Amino acid sequence: MASLTDREQALTRIEDLRRTLQHHSFCYYVLDQPEIGDFEFDSLFRELQSLESKYPEFLTPDSPTQKVGVAPSTEFGAVRHRVPLMSLANAMSFEELDGWQERLLRTLGLTEADKGKLVYVCELKIDGLSVALTYKQGVLIEGATRGNGVVGEEVTLNLKTVKAIPHKLSPPPGGSMPELLEVRGEVYMPVSSFQKLNAELAESGQQLFANPRNAAAGSLRQKDPRVTARRNLGYWAYFAYVTGSALAEPTSHDKTLQLLSKLGLPVESNRAVVGSLQGVKEFCEFWNHRRHQLDYQTDGVVVKLDCRRLWQEIGATSHSPRWAIAFKYPPEEADTVVESIELDVGRTGAVTPAANLRPIKLAGTTVKRATLHNAEQIKRLDVRVGDTVVVRKAGEIIPEVLCVKPEFRPADSVPFEFPVHCPVCAGPLERVGAEVAYRCLNTYGCPAQLKRRLEHWVSREAMDIEGIGEVLISQACDAGLIRDPSDFYRLNEELLLNLERVGKKSALNVVAAIAASKGRPLANLIFALGIRHVGQSAAELLAEQFGSIERLQSAGVEQIEEIEGLGPTIAASVVEFFNCLDNRSLLERLRSLGVKMSDDSQPAQKMPQTLAGQTFVFTGELATVDRSEAEKMVKARGGKATSSVSKKTSFVVAGSNPGSKLAKAQELGVLVLDESEFKAMMKADG
């Protein structure tokens, strides 16, 4: 029998683990900003499970082992899942897969000799965000996140922007459309999209996403569906519940996946039906290295019993089904040597350190360079040239230095001193405010910043000038042809032909692309200007609100802060940008060269501001107008459209399937309008 001291120590550790896991679950599921990796989280979770199993008297219903995820955010309406959307238990080794099969046999009353009767389906475990889609008579009516497994967040409009998710299903061959079909699946961000997104965030001085899973979660949980639409999310369906149809519910999991595909839902093709656990292990080994060749992240294999009848017999815990398990691959790490530390200067002047490494193979690629993030990280790790370090691919994508092995440090090693001058132009480096990054203050004289700004200007999301890339920009700068973005519009065929490897056809194409870029929408121009903290979404909001560069240039901080979705940091940065004489001079040159400075549509300010001081909240699905368009109507008339209901809310506009916002409005006595009443109000206001 355990001593009192052992029990006390166990209880202390259990409580500590619960607090730690709850904190990291909140960071992961709600903030989309994980502080530790999946492997570390799973290790803590399994330790808690082990202690609670050894001391069952300390098990409580609110333990992380008894729950899935965390409570849904109050930013979105709540959706109660018809069938709980559970998590999966993990197996970290083949021995643990053996243990899982033994438990299945015991539960089903089978012997070791009967294990050949069990058939398994192996699927790649997509590292994304679990969602539930509800189709009524084949039409998508609702989409929700996992939430805590029982109640999720209603994100239907955002999910409708994911191109892979059909708004209407195809009728199954020889069967009727189900009355109600709930589809379980995973929203993910392709690796290529993740890398592009983080590069854009880094250039605009915004916080980066840790991995594609958190980028997908952050993108899906945006207040503005237009932001979600731009993030190029993907989707795989992996399960379905059929209700009220002549179409019988599939008897096996493999047939379920086939049905989903016939209905027009995307199903990940890299799966296998195997008749033994050895077949499962071979599938796991096969994909261990090949998974890095995919454009989506997978951190393991989901293994399920194929026969759905057995699922009912085997049952589930409060946390996960017993008939399925996730085999998790361990994180890949490797030792190598830091050969040098290099500093890269971005378009906003931010200086980012990176370690040049002795080449190593990691997660399917050769790694020669790893980020060190900032000066604080170098100091914390005490990374030095010549050190032996452990390198891991963060989210299996971005190589980063995890730690130093001081026992292998050379005797003549010296600490790395972060420079006080820019490595490119020798201008002063300073930390601005509470930022961790050092910045080169020589904004208009630093060649590195100039080239990065020019690369940003021609990028697809900005002025989209096809045919101009890093090499041509570098040549043009070195030749003195380009000193700022306005010089692009002075280039001609003759000047371009003087550059190395530029032929007549290429020159003509570039000149045509430059001319076409003059007519880009105002949002593209604002984004192209590279205003700190102003990404694509903020640029669109500014363009929508002000309609022209002239009006935006005259706006004050308070006027910009009032725009829903923008805050004081962005407002201050915009005003600071337009107060700079160099920037004003650049805009005048661009205007004189024919670059369009306004949108053709009537700016919001010219419409009578009849809704000034009024705040609207929209809930549910509107039948005849998109929610974003409805919000535009309100803003055009001087009103505000917010996402949450409070005592300050003037009107709640309720469509079909309204969420918890309607109940909140009724509780607070806020006036509720239906869609026809809202449209009548807009019509009356012109």
Summary of the structure (lengths in Angstrom):
residues: 686
radius of gyration: 28.3
end to end distance: 80.3
largest distance: 90.5
contacts: 2157
relative contact order: 0.07
helix: 41%
strand: 21%
